[in-house]
Amino acid sequence: GESTGQPAAARSLWDVTSGTPRPLPQMSVSGYSPDGKILAAFESDFAGETSRVDLIDVETAAVSRSFRMSKPANHRIYHLDFSPNGNSLLGLLGVPDGAVDWRLGLWDFATGRALATLDQDRYQEGVFSPGGEILANANFQRKGPAKIYLFDTRERKLRHAIMLDEHGYAYRPVFSPDGKWIAIGTQRYVEGMRTIDPDCPQARIHLIDVSTGIIRETLVAPCGPISLAFHPSGTMLASSGYGFVHLWNLKDPPIGDGIGN
């Protein structure tokens, strides 16, 4: 249709069995609870110090509960995720001022009370370990060191800050199914570089021991954005590539700090 300005958005919850859609509140819809019964939607602005969260019953598509979630002044919530145990909510916060000031927030699910605000660096969305006790997130900046941070969600403190590359940026990390390993890709940045350029520096995939924060192995991968996934057994890692999927054999655990493939 025709519109003046940006078209209005509509959000629906679809029943995949019947193909029937049900309308949702006109809010930013985020993730499902671990049991799949609740869908979180939120409304955030820069003016107030709280944001409203609606908890939607998936069975009825109706709002079952709403609460206000505290946040730093002048910040807006861009994304929410449930922790694996469903007890807390993780949010990506930002202040768009040309170069967005990203940080992460952790809230108690039952009360909306802020548990922690993590602002050591420019962040991507955080990733919980399978048990939810560790929160991993990496910075994403072209001109600066690539780092990954491991936070203890129970004690709410930084456990490890790990340098990955002095001149690169990091992609989204993934945990192994048992939560003992993290795999994360980095790409060295060169001025004017485009990641679709076949002559750009090769990417790296780092395998990190979660308990110690030590990089045990660094794999050399083709140039380009790196998306990673562990096999459910934890013995294989898949990485993306332009026209390819690369499979890395992890049956024998890495034991050193060298570079291999």
HELIX and SHEET records of a PDB file:
SHEET    1   A 2 SER A  12  ASP A  15  0                                        
SHEET    2   A 2 THR A  20  PRO A  23 -1                                        
SHEET    1   B 4 SER A  28  TYR A  32  0                                        
SHEET    2   B 4 ILE A  38  GLU A  43 -1                                        
SHEET    3   B 4 THR A  50  ASP A  57 -1                                        
SHEET    4   B 4 ALA A  62  SER A  70 -1                                        
SHEET    1   C 4 ARG A  76  PHE A  82  0                                        
SHEET    2   C 4 SER A  88  VAL A  95 -1                                        
SHEET    3   C 4 ASP A 101  ASP A 108 -1                                        
SHEET    4   C 4 ALA A 114  LEU A 118 -1                                        
SHEET    1   D 4 VAL A 127  PHE A 128  0                                        
SHEET    2   D 4 ILE A 134  ALA A 138 -1                                        
SHEET    3   D 4 ALA A 146  ASP A 152 -1                                        
SHEET    4   D 4 LYS A 157  ASP A 165 -1                                        
SHEET    1   E 3 GLY A 168  ALA A 170  0                                        
SHEET    2   E 3 TRP A 181  ARG A 188 -1                                        
SHEET    3   E 3 VAL A 174  PHE A 175 -1                                        
SHEET    1   F 5 GLY A 168  ALA A 170  0                                        
SHEET    2   F 5 TRP A 181  ARG A 188 -1                                        
SHEET    3   F 5 ALA A 203  ASP A 209 -1                                        
SHEET    4   F 5 ILE A 214  ALA A 221 -1                                        
SHEET    5   F 5 ILE A 259  GLY A 260  1                                        
SHEET    1   G 3 LEU A 228  PHE A 230  0                                        
SHEET    2   G 3 MET A 236  GLY A 241 -1                                        
SHEET    3   G 3 PHE A 244  ASN A 249 -1                                        
END                                                                             
